[in-house]
Amino acid sequence: MLIQKLLSAGLFLSVISAHAASSSVDKVDYKAFKKSIKSGSQKSIYEQMFDGKKTDVEYWADTGLTVQNYFDDVTDYCYETIKAFRGCYAGLTTVASVSQPGAYTQLGTDAEKALGNPLLGDEVATLVGNLKVYKYISVEKLGIVETKILRKKVRDIRELTMQQLFSAPAASRIDFKALIGSIVPKIFARRSDTNLESYVASLLYNAYLGATDDPHSRLSPTRQEEDMMSGADSVELGVNIELRLKAGKWLVKSVAAGSMAAQYGIKRGDEILQIGDESTAGVEDESWLKERLNTDKAGTVKVQIRRAGTVYNGAVPREGIPVKTVDYKVINHLGVPYGLITFHDFLDKTAAGKFAEAIASFEQQQVKGIIVDLRNNLGGLLGSALEIGGYFVGKKVIVSTLDLKTNEMVATKSKAKQLTKLPMAVLINNMSASASEILAGALQDYNRAWIVGDRSFGKGSVQGMSDLYPFKSYTRDLGKTYDADNLNIRYRKTIARFYQPSGRTNQIEGILPSFHVDAYPDASELEKTGYREEDAYTNALPALNAPWVETRASDVARINKCRTAGAADSAYAAADASDSQEAPDYQLISAEEVLKCDR
């Protein structure tokens, strides 16, 4: 799917006294902050484990796609239809955002003036011409309901702005080729990656497809898809910490053991004040920080932190951050052992086998239940969802698909044998999408698992390989037949809707948890307001049914009565107060509490 994982950061050279003026800097010994490192060139365990892994940039570089291909295929036709204009606009604003990470981009100032709402934020940059960059809407000042209303207003006004721009006289038309041509070098200048052009071209093409075709249409490197399905774990590049915005401050939520960040002295609870030369003050969008911490393949990033009233400055090395497709272990936060399976995505063809291995291990260790963590799992292969679903419910219908061309509905059963009857809970959040929703929805419909967490993303559509590659210049440059099967870039588009076994579809509505649990017991309004399908795409498939209604209300009430004792809250508070650099997981502990209360 096109949606990106709306995408995780010692140390220090100088110390600033909390009571001194900002210009007063006292030098300290840099070595004191990295005692555990014998050599500045020493690799972390993550670098040792993931040497040689290819990045997105490297996969795209192998395809030979160019920005000139995009110019040849797209920019001469931007004003032929409003649909094409939307696509060109999407490509332009996408690369503008990459050149200024974390910014909210739009053309002109009409949207802000029409809203008359100062909470949209102040103008922070003008790139070229009338392309301007704005800070994100301040969710903290609005609340959830108001934020959703404002998001819709912004979408409506943005569409009106595009209509006006599209209808502008020829002399006032946007020169997309010139603007993109002036922005792309800015991206090259701030990235140390080599062979970056094909990756930038892919951003342009996929933004265009998402606006003109359907929101989940995309191009992807054939080799990368094959590697992702081979069972190999992936790697991300950056600073190996997790962050949380709390009371307007960006805090280090956890530090990976054995990482360069840990070795350089970063600790849980440190406040990130500055990245590079830019302050984090007023920033609400985590992607802004991630872009700055994780952008480059190698090198260091300057960071300023505050700890116990003292401010430190220094540089932190970037490294490979491993992402396991399937990981499992036994957990016990409440005096009862449960098996936890953390599932990153459904793209790995070997994922079902790893699930079977985890289940067998849990059965042997005599755990009292299984928790499947699908949070931030954006989906992947339908076949994996079918097989894994069968492990828990047997050879039953897991999903039905409605072909968008033929209107034919096909119900599909799992062929897998049920492997366990242990009690289950499934964790979801706003970034659980597609195949994650298929699995969670089926387990919910069969009353096989309790769903815990937050409403899922709401992507009830299926993507498949298209018969024909949509652009000509790339195939012409490669000297290949104009046929998707002959390319080293694959083209996928939406071909069907999917439905849960009960006949409902989660498109837009998402999967609703039986037990709504926020990410933190003190979650802010911002943390409660995640983007979903209806927020991300104006051209998404519409919802077709009313929201799901709980079918086991009496059982939910019984479990909630037990949960009022607050075992999860107490366990979380105790873990949060400990010296551990790993942050406690409130939703996970709550899932354990649900299973314990249901015994």
Secondary structure, 3 states (H helix, E strand, C coil): CCCCCCCCCCCEEEEECCCCCCCCCEECCHHHHCCCCCCCCCCCHHHHHCCCCCCHHHHHHCCCCCHHHHHHHCHHHCCCCHHHHHHHHHHHHHHHHHHCCCCEEEECCHHHHHHCCHHHCCEEEECCCCEEEECCCCHHHCCHHHHHHHHHHHHHHHHHHHHHHHCCCHHHCCCHHHHHHHHHHHHHHHCCCCCCHHHHHHHHHHHHHHHHCCCCCEEEEHHHHHHHCCCCCEEEEECCEEEEEECCEEEEEEECCCCHHHHCCCCCCCEEEEECCEECCCCCCHHHHHHHHHCCCCCEEEEEEEECCEEEEEEEECEEEEECCEEEEEECCCCCCEEEEEECCECCCCHHHHHHHHHHHHHHHCCCCEEEECCCCCCECHHHHHHHHHHHHCCCEEEEEEECCCCCEEEEECCCCCCCCCCEEEEECCCCCCHHHHHHHHHHHCCCCEEEECCCCCCCEEEEECCCCCCCHHHHHHCCCCCHHHCCEEEEEEEEEEECCCCCCCCCCCCCCCEECCCCCCCCCCCCCCCCHHHHCCCCCCCCCCCCCCCCHHHHHHHHHHHCCCHHHHHHHHHHCCCCCCCCCHHHHHHHHHHHHCC
